Amino acid sequence: MTNPEHRRELLHEVLRERRLYHRDHLQSLHGHLHGHRRNLHDRRREERLVHLVERTCLDLRLLVG
């Protein structure tokens, strides 16, 4: 689970999700300014990003520990 290839894939996944999240977040901020509420899609992406980051941190702790 902690092989370099797996770590690289996980990191790429986190970065891709983060980029998409920031793009969606900017769009939702724009929407918020115009009176729209954050949609469920934004919240799901946010939860997925948090989960990915937690998983990555766990992997890194296993490597260091």
mmJSON file of the N, C-alpha and C atoms, coordinates in Angstrom:
{"data_MODEL":{"atom_site":{
"group_PDB":["ATOM","ATOM","ATOM","ATOM","ATOM","ATOM","ATOM","ATOM","ATOM","ATOM","ATOM","ATOM","ATOM","ATOM","ATOM","ATOM","ATOM","ATOM","ATOM","ATOM","ATOM","ATOM","ATOM","ATOM","ATOM","ATOM","ATOM","ATOM","ATOM","ATOM","ATOM","ATOM","ATOM","ATOM","ATOM","ATOM","ATOM","ATOM","ATOM","ATOM","ATOM","ATOM","ATOM","ATOM","ATOM","ATOM","ATOM","ATOM","ATOM","ATOM","ATOM","ATOM","ATOM","ATOM","ATOM","ATOM","ATOM","ATOM","ATOM","ATOM","ATOM","ATOM","ATOM","ATOM","ATOM","ATOM","ATOM","ATOM","ATOM","ATOM","ATOM","ATOM","ATOM","ATOM","ATOM","ATOM","ATOM","ATOM","ATOM","ATOM","ATOM","ATOM","ATOM","ATOM","ATOM","ATOM","ATOM","ATOM","ATOM","ATOM","ATOM","ATOM","ATOM","ATOM","ATOM","ATOM","ATOM","ATOM","ATOM","ATOM","ATOM","ATOM","ATOM","ATOM","ATOM","ATOM","ATOM","ATOM","ATOM","ATOM","ATOM","ATOM","ATOM","ATOM","ATOM","ATOM","ATOM","ATOM","ATOM","ATOM","ATOM","ATOM","ATOM","ATOM","ATOM","ATOM","ATOM","ATOM","ATOM","ATOM","ATOM","ATOM","ATOM","ATOM","ATOM","ATOM","ATOM","ATOM","ATOM","ATOM","ATOM","ATOM","ATOM","ATOM","ATOM","ATOM","ATOM","ATOM","ATOM","ATOM","ATOM","ATOM","ATOM","ATOM","ATOM","ATOM","ATOM","ATOM","ATOM","ATOM","ATOM","ATOM","ATOM","ATOM","ATOM","ATOM","ATOM","ATOM","ATOM","ATOM","ATOM","ATOM","ATOM","ATOM","ATOM","ATOM","ATOM","ATOM","ATOM","ATOM","ATOM","ATOM","ATOM","ATOM","ATOM","ATOM","ATOM","ATOM","ATOM","ATOM","ATOM","ATOM","ATOM","ATOM","ATOM"],
"id":[1,2,3,4,5,6,7,8,9,10,11,12,13,14,15,16,17,18,19,20,21,22,23,24,25,26,27,28,29,30,31,32,33,34,35,36,37,38,39,40,41,42,43,44,45,46,47,48,49,50,51,52,53,54,55,56,57,58,59,60,61,62,63,64,65,66,67,68,69,70,71,72,73,74,75,76,77,78,79,80,81,82,83,84,85,86,87,88,89,90,91,92,93,94,95,96,97,98,99,100,101,102,103,104,105,106,107,108,109,110,111,112,113,114,115,116,117,118,119,120,121,122,123,124,125,126,127,128,129,130,131,132,133,134,135,136,137,138,139,140,141,142,143,144,145,146,147,148,149,150,151,152,153,154,155,156,157,158,159,160,161,162,163,164,165,166,167,168,169,170,171,172,173,174,175,176,177,178,179,180,181,182,183,184,185,186,187,188,189,190,191,192,193,194,195],
"type_symbol":["N","C","C","N","C","C","N","C","C","N","C","C","N","C","C","N","C","C","N","C","C","N","C","C","N","C","C","N","C","C","N","C","C","N","C","C","N","C","C","N","C","C","N","C","C","N","C","C","N","C","C","N","C","C","N","C","C","N","C","C","N","C","C","N","C","C","N","C","C","N","C","C","N","C","C","N","C","C","N","C","C","N","C","C","N","C","C","N","C","C","N","C","C","N","C","C","N","C","C","N","C","C","N","C","C","N","C","C","N","C","C","N","C","C","N","C","C","N","C","C","N","C","C","N","C","C","N","C","C","N","C","C","N","C","C","N","C","C","N","C","C","N","C","C","N","C","C","N","C","C","N","C","C","N","C","C","N","C","C","N","C","C","N","C","C","N","C","C","N","C","C","N","C","C","N","C","C","N","C","C","N","C","C","N","C","C","N","C","C","N","C","C","N","C","C"],
"label_atom_id":["N","CA","C","N","CA","C","N","CA","C","N","CA","C","N","CA","C","N","CA","C","N","CA","C","N","CA","C","N","CA","C","N","CA","C","N","CA","C","N","CA","C","N","CA","C","N","CA","C","N","CA","C","N","CA","C","N","CA","C","N","CA","C","N","CA","C","N","CA","C","N","CA","C","N","CA","C","N","CA","C","N","CA","C","N","CA","C","N","CA","C","N","CA","C","N","CA","C","N","CA","C","N","CA","C","N","CA","C","N","CA","C","N","CA","C","N","CA","C","N","CA","C","N","CA","C","N","CA","C","N","CA","C","N","CA","C","N","CA","C","N","CA","C","N","CA","C","N","CA","C","N","CA","C","N","CA","C","N","CA","C","N","CA","C","N","CA","C","N","CA","C","N","CA","C","N","CA","C","N","CA","C","N","CA","C","N","CA","C","N","CA","C","N","CA","C","N","CA","C","N","CA","C","N","CA","C","N","CA","C","N","CA","C","N","CA","C","N","CA","C","N","CA","C","N","CA","C"],
"label_alt_id":[null,null,null,null,null,null,null,null,null,null,null,null,null,null,null,null,null,null,null,null,null,null,null,null,null,null,null,null,null,null,null,null,null,null,null,null,null,null,null,null,null,null,null,null,null,null,null,null,null,null,null,null,null,null,null,null,null,null,null,null,null,null,null,null,null,null,null,null,null,null,null,null,null,null,null,null,null,null,null,null,null,null,null,null,null,null,null,null,null,null,null,null,null,null,null,null,null,null,null,null,null,null,null,null,null,null,null,null,null,null,null,null,null,null,null,null,null,null,null,null,null,null,null,null,null,null,null,null,null,null,null,null,null,null,null,null,null,null,null,null,null,null,null,null,null,null,null,null,null,null,null,null,null,null,null,null,null,null,null,null,null,null,null,null,null,null,null,null,null,null,null,null,null,null,null,null,null,null,null,null,null,null,null,null,null,null,null,null,null,null,null,null,null,null,null],
"label_comp_id":["MET","MET","MET","THR","THR","THR","ASN","ASN","ASN","PRO","PRO","PRO","GLU","GLU","GLU","HIS","HIS","HIS","ARG","ARG","ARG","ARG","ARG","ARG","GLU","GLU","GLU","LEU","LEU","LEU","LEU","LEU","LEU","HIS","HIS","HIS","GLU","GLU","GLU","VAL","VAL","VAL","LEU","LEU","LEU","ARG","ARG","ARG","GLU","GLU","GLU","ARG","ARG","ARG","ARG","ARG","ARG","LEU","LEU","LEU","TYR","TYR","TYR","HIS","HIS","HIS","ARG","ARG","ARG","ASP","ASP","ASP","HIS","HIS","HIS","LEU","LEU","LEU","GLN","GLN","GLN","SER","SER","SER","LEU","LEU","LEU","HIS","HIS","HIS","GLY","GLY","GLY","HIS","HIS","HIS","LEU","LEU","LEU","HIS","HIS","HIS","GLY","GLY","GLY","HIS","HIS","HIS","ARG","ARG","ARG","ARG","ARG","ARG","ASN","ASN","ASN","LEU","LEU","LEU","HIS","HIS","HIS","ASP","ASP","ASP","ARG","ARG","ARG","ARG","ARG","ARG","ARG","ARG","ARG","GLU","GLU","GLU","GLU","GLU","GLU","ARG","ARG","ARG","LEU","LEU","LEU","VAL","VAL","VAL","HIS","HIS","HIS","LEU","LEU","LEU","VAL","VAL","VAL","GLU","GLU","GLU","ARG","ARG","ARG","THR","THR","THR","CYS","CYS","CYS","LEU","LEU","LEU","ASP","ASP","ASP","LEU","LEU","LEU","ARG","ARG","ARG","LEU","LEU","LEU","LEU","LEU","LEU","VAL","VAL","VAL","GLY","GLY","GLY"],
"label_asym_id":["A","A","A","A","A","A","A","A","A","A","A","A","A","A","A","A","A","A","A","A","A","A","A","A","A","A","A","A","A","A","A","A","A","A","A","A","A","A","A","A","A","A","A","A","A","A","A","A","A","A","A","A","A","A","A","A","A","A","A","A","A","A","A","A","A","A","A","A","A","A","A","A","A","A","A","A","A","A","A","A","A","A","A","A","A","A","A","A","A","A","A","A","A","A","A","A","A","A","A","A","A","A","A","A","A","A","A","A","A","A","A","A","A","A","A","A","A","A","A","A","A","A","A","A","A","A","A","A","A","A","A","A","A","A","A","A","A","A","A","A","A","A","A","A","A","A","A","A","A","A","A","A","A","A","A","A","A","A","A","A","A","A","A","A","A","A","A","A","A","A","A","A","A","A","A","A","A","A","A","A","A","A","A","A","A","A","A","A","A","A","A","A","A","A","A"],
"label_entity_id":["1","1","1","1","1","1","1","1","1","1","1","1","1","1","1","1","1","1","1","1","1","1","1","1","1","1","1","1","1","1","1","1","1","1","1","1","1","1","1","1","1","1","1","1","1","1","1","1","1","1","1","1","1","1","1","1","1","1","1","1","1","1","1","1","1","1","1","1","1","1","1","1","1","1","1","1","1","1","1","1","1","1","1","1","1","1","1","1","1","1","1","1","1","1","1","1","1","1","1","1","1","1","1","1","1","1","1","1","1","1","1","1","1","1","1","1","1","1","1","1","1","1","1","1","1","1","1","1","1","1","1","1","1","1","1","1","1","1","1","1","1","1","1","1","1","1","1","1","1","1","1","1","1","1","1","1","1","1","1","1","1","1","1","1","1","1","1","1","1","1","1","1","1","1","1","1","1","1","1","1","1","1","1","1","1","1","1","1","1","1","1","1","1","1","1"],
"label_seq_id":[1,1,1,2,2,2,3,3,3,4,4,4,5,5,5,6,6,6,7,7,7,8,8,8,9,9,9,10,10,10,11,11,11,12,12,12,13,13,13,14,14,14,15,15,15,16,16,16,17,17,17,18,18,18,19,19,19,20,20,20,21,21,21,22,22,22,23,23,23,24,24,24,25,25,25,26,26,26,27,27,27,28,28,28,29,29,29,30,30,30,31,31,31,32,32,32,33,33,33,34,34,34,35,35,35,36,36,36,37,37,37,38,38,38,39,39,39,40,40,40,41,41,41,42,42,42,43,43,43,44,44,44,45,45,45,46,46,46,47,47,47,48,48,48,49,49,49,50,50,50,51,51,51,52,52,52,53,53,53,54,54,54,55,55,55,56,56,56,57,57,57,58,58,58,59,59,59,60,60,60,61,61,61,62,62,62,63,63,63,64,64,64,65,65,65],
"pdbx_PDB_ins_code":[null,null,null,null,null,null,null,null,null,null,null,null,null,null,null,null,null,null,null,null,null,null,null,null,null,null,null,null,null,null,null,null,null,null,null,null,null,null,null,null,null,null,null,null,null,null,null,null,null,null,null,null,null,null,null,null,null,null,null,null,null,null,null,null,null,null,null,null,null,null,null,null,null,null,null,null,null,null,null,null,null,null,null,null,null,null,null,null,null,null,null,null,null,null,null,null,null,null,null,null,null,null,null,null,null,null,null,null,null,null,null,null,null,null,null,null,null,null,null,null,null,null,null,null,null,null,null,null,null,null,null,null,null,null,null,null,null,null,null,null,null,null,null,null,null,null,null,null,null,null,null,null,null,null,null,null,null,null,null,null,null,null,null,null,null,null,null,null,null,null,null,null,null,null,null,null,null,null,null,null,null,null,null,null,null,null,null,null,null,null,null,null,null,null,null],
"Cartn_x":[0.824,0.0,0.867,2.083,2.919,4.009,3.776,4.798,4.774,5.903,6.012,4.942,4.621,3.616,2.248,1.895,0.613,0.592,1.681,1.765,1.617,2.281,2.215,0.777,0.116,-1.284,-2.173,-1.962,-2.764,-2.546,-1.293,-0.966,-1.615,-1.524,-2.151,-3.657,-4.254,-5.698,-6.055,-5.265,-5.519,-5.385,-4.327,-4.116,-5.225,-5.664,-6.746,-8.04,-8.352,-9.565,-9.483,-8.282,-8.118,-8.337,-7.796,-7.959,-9.441,-10.119,-11.544,-12.341,-11.953,-12.655,-12.512,-11.31,-11.101,-11.905,-11.941,-12.727,-14.216,-14.71,-16.12,-16.386,-15.395,-15.554,-15.672,-14.845,-14.921,-16.28,-16.74,-18.053,-19.16,-19.038,-20.087,-20.021,-18.803,-18.682,-19.362,-19.117,-19.743,-21.265,-21.728,-23.16,-23.725,-22.939,-23.374,-23.589,-22.706,-22.836,-24.132,-24.603,-25.831,-27.037,-26.866,-28.018,-28.303,-27.382,-27.595,-26.905,-27.446,-26.815,-25.844,-24.883,-23.949,-24.741,-24.417,-25.178,-24.53,-25.264,-24.834,-23.54,-23.384,-22.191,-20.929,-20.97,-19.837,-19.514,-20.551,-20.356,-19.763,-20.25,-19.714,-18.244,-17.908,-16.509,-15.627,-16.145,-15.407,-15.15,-16.181,-16.03,-15.034,-15.075,-14.154,-12.712,-12.528,-11.199,-10.661,-11.49,-11.068,-10.671,-11.473,-11.187,-9.859,-9.633,-8.384,-7.168,-7.301,-6.179,-5.889,-6.939,-6.75,-6.057,-6.475,-5.875,-4.398,-4.096,-2.721,-1.857,-2.388,-1.641,-1.372,-2.356,-2.188,-1.078,-1.089,-0.045,1.326,1.416,2.694,3.165,2.233,2.602,3.129,2.526,2.987,4.403,4.682,6.019,7.061,6.722,7.668,7.826,6.684,6.674,7.465],
"Cartn_y":[-1.201,0.0,1.263,1.139,2.328,2.337,1.61,1.638,2.988,3.38,4.706,4.964,3.931,4.087,4.451,3.751,4.017,5.435,5.84,7.197,8.246,8.007,8.968,9.088,7.951,7.973,8.714,8.438,9.066,10.572,10.983,12.404,13.086,12.441,13.004,13.133,12.126,12.159,13.323,13.506,14.615,15.947,16.101,17.365,17.636,16.587,16.75,17.157,16.469,16.802,18.217,18.595,19.923,20.997,20.757,21.714,21.844,20.702,20.718,21.384,21.097,21.693,23.212,23.694,25.144,25.785,25.11,25.644,25.706,24.603,24.567,25.578,25.718,26.645,28.082,28.425,29.758,29.971,28.928,29.033,29.189,28.462,28.561,29.907,30.459,31.803,32.809,32.654,33.524,33.391,32.136,31.878,32.471,32.379,32.901,34.416,35.081,36.532,36.869,35.934,36.162,35.484,35.086,34.598,33.111,32.331,30.881,30.22,29.115,28.376,27.346,26.943,25.885,24.622,23.971,22.765,21.526,20.428,19.163,18.67,18.942,18.509,19.103,20.375,21.035,20.364,20.086,19.487,18.085,17.315,15.968,16.014,16.941,17.059,17.461,18.342,18.781,17.599,16.775,15.606,14.613,14.431,13.508,14.008,15.311,15.906,15.706,15.964,15.783,14.327,13.4,11.971,11.609,12.117,11.831,12.365,13.574,14.184,13.4,12.999,12.207,10.892,10.257,8.985,9.184,10.275,10.569,10.808,11.574,11.846,10.554,9.659,8.371,7.588,7.563,6.873,7.453,8.773,9.426,9.103,9.059,8.694,7.266,6.365,4.979,4.9,5.726,5.742,6.272,7.369,8.014,7.189,6.702,5.965,4.697],
"Cartn_z":[0.0,0.0,0.0,0.53,0.614,-0.455,-1.551,-2.606,-3.328,-3.933,-4.578,-5.636,-6.421,-7.481,-6.88,-5.815,-5.148,-4.582,-3.943,-3.371,-4.462,-5.598,-6.703,-7.212,-7.382,-7.845,-6.853,-5.574,-4.54,-4.534,-4.661,-4.687,-5.892,-7.056,-8.253,-8.067,-7.425,-7.192,-6.27,-5.216,-4.288,-5.011,-5.793,-6.503,-7.507,-8.205,-9.185,-8.469,-7.374,-6.612,-6.066,-5.589,-5.015,-6.071,-7.259,-8.353,-8.729,-8.839,-9.164,-8.045,-6.808,-5.672,-5.689,-5.924,-5.956,-7.075,-8.23,-9.35,-8.965,-8.391,-7.967,-6.868,-5.971,-4.852,-5.371,-6.34,-6.937,-7.602,-8.291,-8.936,-7.899,-6.781,-5.772,-5.05,-4.896,-4.322,-5.242,-6.526,-7.517,-7.423,-7.317,-7.19,-5.912,-4.852,-3.55,-3.633,-4.348,-4.524,-5.25,-6.047,-6.817,-6.174,-4.9,-4.145,-4.258,-4.864,-4.942,-3.756,-3.312,-2.215,-2.768,-1.946,-2.361,-2.641,-3.728,-4.041,-3.433,-3.51,-2.921,-3.561,-4.847,-5.573,-4.937,-4.614,-3.956,-2.631,-1.863,-0.537,-0.669,-1.636,-1.844,-2.228,-3.115,-3.546,-2.365,-1.524,-0.345,0.591,0.826,1.694,1.104,-0.209,-0.875,-0.742,-0.896,-0.774,0.646,1.643,3.032,3.268,2.763,2.929,2.261,1.056,0.342,1.095,1.597,2.317,3.595,4.306,5.523,5.192,4.089,3.679,3.32,2.624,2.228,3.461,4.414,5.648,6.403,6.415,7.076,6.385,5.062,4.296,4.612,4.697,4.977,6.395,7.34,8.718,8.772,8.007,7.97,7.412,6.405,5.807,6.787,7.442,8.359,9.637,10.149,11.412,11.306],
"occupancy":[1.0,1.0,1.0,1.0,1.0,1.0,1.0,1.0,1.0,1.0,1.0,1.0,1.0,1.0,1.0,1.0,1.0,1.0,1.0,1.0,1.0,1.0,1.0,1.0,1.0,1.0,1.0,1.0,1.0,1.0,1.0,1.0,1.0,1.0,1.0,1.0,1.0,1.0,1.0,1.0,1.0,1.0,1.0,1.0,1.0,1.0,1.0,1.0,1.0,1.0,1.0,1.0,1.0,1.0,1.0,1.0,1.0,1.0,1.0,1.0,1.0,1.0,1.0,1.0,1.0,1.0,1.0,1.0,1.0,1.0,1.0,1.0,1.0,1.0,1.0,1.0,1.0,1.0,1.0,1.0,1.0,1.0,1.0,1.0,1.0,1.0,1.0,1.0,1.0,1.0,1.0,1.0,1.0,1.0,1.0,1.0,1.0,1.0,1.0,1.0,1.0,1.0,1.0,1.0,1.0,1.0,1.0,1.0,1.0,1.0,1.0,1.0,1.0,1.0,1.0,1.0,1.0,1.0,1.0,1.0,1.0,1.0,1.0,1.0,1.0,1.0,1.0,1.0,1.0,1.0,1.0,1.0,1.0,1.0,1.0,1.0,1.0,1.0,1.0,1.0,1.0,1.0,1.0,1.0,1.0,1.0,1.0,1.0,1.0,1.0,1.0,1.0,1.0,1.0,1.0,1.0,1.0,1.0,1.0,1.0,1.0,1.0,1.0,1.0,1.0,1.0,1.0,1.0,1.0,1.0,1.0,1.0,1.0,1.0,1.0,1.0,1.0,1.0,1.0,1.0,1.0,1.0,1.0,1.0,1.0,1.0,1.0,1.0,1.0,1.0,1.0,1.0,1.0,1.0,1.0],
"B_iso_or_equiv":[0.0,0.0,0.0,0.0,0.0,0.0,0.0,0.0,0.0,0.0,0.0,0.0,0.0,0.0,0.0,0.0,0.0,0.0,0.0,0.0,0.0,0.0,0.0,0.0,0.0,0.0,0.0,0.0,0.0,0.0,0.0,0.0,0.0,0.0,0.0,0.0,0.0,0.0,0.0,0.0,0.0,0.0,0.0,0.0,0.0,0.0,0.0,0.0,0.0,0.0,0.0,0.0,0.0,0.0,0.0,0.0,0.0,0.0,0.0,0.0,0.0,0.0,0.0,0.0,0.0,0.0,0.0,0.0,0.0,0.0,0.0,0.0,0.0,0.0,0.0,0.0,0.0,0.0,0.0,0.0,0.0,0.0,0.0,0.0,0.0,0.0,0.0,0.0,0.0,0.0,0.0,0.0,0.0,0.0,0.0,0.0,0.0,0.0,0.0,0.0,0.0,0.0,0.0,0.0,0.0,0.0,0.0,0.0,0.0,0.0,0.0,0.0,0.0,0.0,0.0,0.0,0.0,0.0,0.0,0.0,0.0,0.0,0.0,0.0,0.0,0.0,0.0,0.0,0.0,0.0,0.0,0.0,0.0,0.0,0.0,0.0,0.0,0.0,0.0,0.0,0.0,0.0,0.0,0.0,0.0,0.0,0.0,0.0,0.0,0.0,0.0,0.0,0.0,0.0,0.0,0.0,0.0,0.0,0.0,0.0,0.0,0.0,0.0,0.0,0.0,0.0,0.0,0.0,0.0,0.0,0.0,0.0,0.0,0.0,0.0,0.0,0.0,0.0,0.0,0.0,0.0,0.0,0.0,0.0,0.0,0.0,0.0,0.0,0.0,0.0,0.0,0.0,0.0,0.0,0.0],
"pdbx_formal_charge":[null,null,null,null,null,null,null,null,null,null,null,null,null,null,null,null,null,null,null,null,null,null,null,null,null,null,null,null,null,null,null,null,null,null,null,null,null,null,null,null,null,null,null,null,null,null,null,null,null,null,null,null,null,null,null,null,null,null,null,null,null,null,null,null,null,null,null,null,null,null,null,null,null,null,null,null,null,null,null,null,null,null,null,null,null,null,null,null,null,null,null,null,null,null,null,null,null,null,null,null,null,null,null,null,null,null,null,null,null,null,null,null,null,null,null,null,null,null,null,null,null,null,null,null,null,null,null,null,null,null,null,null,null,null,null,null,null,null,null,null,null,null,null,null,null,null,null,null,null,null,null,null,null,null,null,null,null,null,null,null,null,null,null,null,null,null,null,null,null,null,null,null,null,null,null,null,null,null,null,null,null,null,null,null,null,null,null,null,null,null,null,null,null,null,null],
"auth_seq_id":[1,1,1,2,2,2,3,3,3,4,4,4,5,5,5,6,6,6,7,7,7,8,8,8,9,9,9,10,10,10,11,11,11,12,12,12,13,13,13,14,14,14,15,15,15,16,16,16,17,17,17,18,18,18,19,19,19,20,20,20,21,21,21,22,22,22,23,23,23,24,24,24,25,25,25,26,26,26,27,27,27,28,28,28,29,29,29,30,30,30,31,31,31,32,32,32,33,33,33,34,34,34,35,35,35,36,36,36,37,37,37,38,38,38,39,39,39,40,40,40,41,41,41,42,42,42,43,43,43,44,44,44,45,45,45,46,46,46,47,47,47,48,48,48,49,49,49,50,50,50,51,51,51,52,52,52,53,53,53,54,54,54,55,55,55,56,56,56,57,57,57,58,58,58,59,59,59,60,60,60,61,61,61,62,62,62,63,63,63,64,64,64,65,65,65],
"auth_comp_id":["MET","MET","MET","THR","THR","THR","ASN","ASN","ASN","PRO","PRO","PRO","GLU","GLU","GLU","HIS","HIS","HIS","ARG","ARG","ARG","ARG","ARG","ARG","GLU","GLU","GLU","LEU","LEU","LEU","LEU","LEU","LEU","HIS","HIS","HIS","GLU","GLU","GLU","VAL","VAL","VAL","LEU","LEU","LEU","ARG","ARG","ARG","GLU","GLU","GLU","ARG","ARG","ARG","ARG","ARG","ARG","LEU","LEU","LEU","TYR","TYR","TYR","HIS","HIS","HIS","ARG","ARG","ARG","ASP","ASP","ASP","HIS","HIS","HIS","LEU","LEU","LEU","GLN","GLN","GLN","SER","SER","SER","LEU","LEU","LEU","HIS","HIS","HIS","GLY","GLY","GLY","HIS","HIS","HIS","LEU","LEU","LEU","HIS","HIS","HIS","GLY","GLY","GLY","HIS","HIS","HIS","ARG","ARG","ARG","ARG","ARG","ARG","ASN","ASN","ASN","LEU","LEU","LEU","HIS","HIS","HIS","ASP","ASP","ASP","ARG","ARG","ARG","ARG","ARG","ARG","ARG","ARG","ARG","GLU","GLU","GLU","GLU","GLU","GLU","ARG","ARG","ARG","LEU","LEU","LEU","VAL","VAL","VAL","HIS","HIS","HIS","LEU","LEU","LEU","VAL","VAL","VAL","GLU","GLU","GLU","ARG","ARG","ARG","THR","THR","THR","CYS","CYS","CYS","LEU","LEU","LEU","ASP","ASP","ASP","LEU","LEU","LEU","ARG","ARG","ARG","LEU","LEU","LEU","LEU","LEU","LEU","VAL","VAL","VAL","GLY","GLY","GLY"],
"auth_asym_id":["A","A","A","A","A","A","A","A","A","A","A","A","A","A","A","A","A","A","A","A","A","A","A","A","A","A","A","A","A","A","A","A","A","A","A","A","A","A","A","A","A","A","A","A","A","A","A","A","A","A","A","A","A","A","A","A","A","A","A","A","A","A","A","A","A","A","A","A","A","A","A","A","A","A","A","A","A","A","A","A","A","A","A","A","A","A","A","A","A","A","A","A","A","A","A","A","A","A","A","A","A","A","A","A","A","A","A","A","A","A","A","A","A","A","A","A","A","A","A","A","A","A","A","A","A","A","A","A","A","A","A","A","A","A","A","A","A","A","A","A","A","A","A","A","A","A","A","A","A","A","A","A","A","A","A","A","A","A","A","A","A","A","A","A","A","A","A","A","A","A","A","A","A","A","A","A","A","A","A","A","A","A","A","A","A","A","A","A","A","A","A","A","A","A","A"],
"auth_atom_id":["N","CA","C","N","CA","C","N","CA","C","N","CA","C","N","CA","C","N","CA","C","N","CA","C","N","CA","C","N","CA","C","N","CA","C","N","CA","C","N","CA","C","N","CA","C","N","CA","C","N","CA","C","N","CA","C","N","CA","C","N","CA","C","N","CA","C","N","CA","C","N","CA","C","N","CA","C","N","CA","C","N","CA","C","N","CA","C","N","CA","C","N","CA","C","N","CA","C","N","CA","C","N","CA","C","N","CA","C","N","CA","C","N","CA","C","N","CA","C","N","CA","C","N","CA","C","N","CA","C","N","CA","C","N","CA","C","N","CA","C","N","CA","C","N","CA","C","N","CA","C","N","CA","C","N","CA","C","N","CA","C","N","CA","C","N","CA","C","N","CA","C","N","CA","C","N","CA","C","N","CA","C","N","CA","C","N","CA","C","N","CA","C","N","CA","C","N","CA","C","N","CA","C","N","CA","C","N","CA","C","N","CA","C","N","CA","C","N","CA","C","N","CA","C","N","CA","C"],
"pdbx_PDB_model_num":[1,1,1,1,1,1,1,1,1,1,1,1,1,1,1,1,1,1,1,1,1,1,1,1,1,1,1,1,1,1,1,1,1,1,1,1,1,1,1,1,1,1,1,1,1,1,1,1,1,1,1,1,1,1,1,1,1,1,1,1,1,1,1,1,1,1,1,1,1,1,1,1,1,1,1,1,1,1,1,1,1,1,1,1,1,1,1,1,1,1,1,1,1,1,1,1,1,1,1,1,1,1,1,1,1,1,1,1,1,1,1,1,1,1,1,1,1,1,1,1,1,1,1,1,1,1,1,1,1,1,1,1,1,1,1,1,1,1,1,1,1,1,1,1,1,1,1,1,1,1,1,1,1,1,1,1,1,1,1,1,1,1,1,1,1,1,1,1,1,1,1,1,1,1,1,1,1,1,1,1,1,1,1,1,1,1,1,1,1,1,1,1,1,1,1]
}}}
